[in-house]
Amino acid sequence: MKAYVFPGQGAQFPGMGKELFEKYPEARTLFEQANQILGFRITEVMFEGTAEDLKQTRVTQPAIFLHSVILAMILEEFHPDMVAGHSLGEFSALVANGSLSFESGLMLVSKRAMAMQKACETEPSTMAAIIGMEDAVVETVCAGIDEVVVPANYNSPGQIVISGSFRGIDLAIEKLKELGAKRALKLQVGGAFHSPLMESARAELEDAIRSASFKKPVCPVYQNATAQPSVDPEVIRKNLVAQLTSPVKWTQSVKNMIAAGAASFTEIGPGNVLQGLIKKIDPAIPVYSAGS
C-alpha cells in the first residue's frame, strides 16, 4: 500500500512552484485560480520573492499548500491508499484525497494563516525543539510547570517540539537540560502553535470549517489530532477543528500507517523534512520524494 504525506510550515523556499507553472498548463491554470481566490498574486512572491518575503503569514501557508496540492494533481501515478499531512499539510492531504475541493482547501488555509497570526499577536508565545528525551519525560516536565507549556509536535522518537508562553518554555528548557536533553532550543516561530494559546484561532477557524463542504475521501487520512484513519466527513471536520490546539501526533500517525500496511511513503511538496522524520521512525521503510 502506498502512503503519501504532505509537509507543513517551514518547507517553503524561493522559487517554489515555478517549474510546475512553466511546464504544466494545468498547473498554470490552478495557480492563476489561486491568485484570484486570494486576492493577490501569490505566484509572484513564490516565484520571485526572497526567503523573507515567503515568511509573510498570508503567503507561507497558502504557498506550501499550493505547491503540494498542484504537484499531487499533476502526478500521473498518484493513487493513494492512505494520506497524512504535518500540521498545515493536513489540509493538502484532504484536498489530495478528495475530502475538500481545491477552492475550499485554499480558502481554509488562508483563513487559518490569518487566524493564527492574530492569535500570535494577542498571546505572545513561542516553541522549542527538544532532542534526545523520552516523550513521557517531556510530558511530565510540561505538566509540572505552572505556565502554559505543552507537547506540540511528536515528530520522531527522541524529537519533540513544545509550545507555550515565553516563561513556560524557558522553565521547561532549563528543566529538560538538567535531566539530560541533548538539545533544547527555542525556534524562530511567531507563536505557540498547537497549544491552548491558539484557542482564539481555533474558534475563528471552526466557523469556516463548519461551513465548508466535505466529501467522503477516496482513501483514509491519518489526522494529527488522533493519529487515526478517518473517512467520515464529520469526523474529519471535528479533528480538523481540534488540530490548532492539539499536538501533531506525527510519530504515532506514521507508525499506525505502517501497521495498517503502508509499504512506502512519498512526500509531496517542498522540502524533505517528512522523509527524514519517517526514516527516524522506521529506517526500514522506503521513502520517496515528489518535490518537483
Secondary structure as GFF3:
##gff-version 3
##sequence-region A 1 292
A	DSSP	beta_strand	2	6	.	.	.	ID=ss1
A	DSSP	alpha_helix	18	23	.	.	.	ID=ss2
A	DSSP	alpha_helix	25	38	.	.	.	ID=ss3
A	DSSP	alpha_helix	42	48	.	.	.	ID=ss4
A	DSSP	three_ten_helix	53	55	.	.	.	ID=ss5
A	DSSP	alpha_helix	57	74	.	.	.	ID=ss6
A	DSSP	beta_strand	82	85	.	.	.	ID=ss7
A	DSSP	alpha_helix	89	96	.	.	.	ID=ss8
A	DSSP	alpha_helix	102	122	.	.	.	ID=ss9
A	DSSP	beta_strand	126	131	.	.	.	ID=ss10
A	DSSP	alpha_helix	135	143	.	.	.	ID=ss11
A	DSSP	beta_strand	149	156	.	.	.	ID=ss12
A	DSSP	beta_strand	159	164	.	.	.	ID=ss13
A	DSSP	alpha_helix	166	178	.	.	.	ID=ss14
A	DSSP	beta_strand	183	186	.	.	.	ID=ss15
A	DSSP	three_ten_helix	196	198	.	.	.	ID=ss16
A	DSSP	alpha_helix	199	211	.	.	.	ID=ss17
A	DSSP	beta_strand	221	222	.	.	.	ID=ss18
A	DSSP	beta_strand	229	230	.	.	.	ID=ss19
A	DSSP	alpha_helix	233	242	.	.	.	ID=ss20
A	DSSP	three_ten_helix	243	245	.	.	.	ID=ss21
A	DSSP	alpha_helix	250	259	.	.	.	ID=ss22
A	DSSP	beta_strand	264	267	.	.	.	ID=ss23
A	DSSP	alpha_helix	273	281	.	.	.	ID=ss24
A	DSSP	beta_strand	287	289	.	.	.	ID=ss25
###
